[in-house]
Amino acid sequence: MSQRITGISSMATRALLADLARACEQQTGIAVAIESVGGVDAARRVEAGERFDAVFLASDAIDRLIASGHVAGPRIDLVRSPVAIAVRAGAARPDVSTESALKAAVLAARRISHSTGPSGVHLRRLFERWGIAAAIAPRLVQAPPGVPVGSLVARGEVDLGFQQLSELMSLPGIDVVGGLPGDAQFITTFSAGVCAQSAQADATRAVVAFMTSPSTAECKRRHGMEPA
């Protein structure tokens, strides 16, 4: 029987990690089983002592888990992921080429959605910087943890959806309009950590080393992300 390690991740890297896990088993013989949930839930489960070998989350979340002793350092950066904008498939595509155009599109939207993750935090700060947070608050829908923003867009529940490109690009029923323009863009670094409770730390480090190797760069780009 091949060696097997377990991991937990946020939804943003779910599809990427599934591909990397398959490639890793072929390359190293180590099987990798990764559960993907909302990032907040993933961090809570690791903090609660649930046993995993590896955790894959936004870099600041990994830093907090290292500081609390739940993850053994160092943090290993995996990918950089931009935020993108989606509309329902076939709907008119708003101009999002500049900050002013995007602001106008947000103000014109009937409903706007973002996630509970880093991109959602950034969007709220961006709306505050633009001075429109109060005006659009009644029309702002935060997708529940683990629920893709794109699914709300596809069902017509919101006009504009903001989330990591990696989470939007493969969802049916939506069109990706583009990324956030200029200084409005926000890049999240997603990182890996070896859980302090792992009984297979060496194997886990070998898996993470494979996932961060140059041979995985093209796979990461196919999923809308850049190697970190």
PyMOL commands that set and color helices and strands:
alter all, ss='L'
color gray80, all
select helices_A, chain A and resi 11-28+39-47+59-67+99-108+118-130+133-139+149-154+165-168+182-184+201-211+214-222
alter helices_A, ss='H'
color red, helices_A
select strands_A, chain A and resi 4-10+31-37+54-58+71-88+112-114+140-142+160-164+174-179+187-195+226-227
alter strands_A, ss='S'
color yellow, strands_A
deselect
rebuild
show_as cartoon
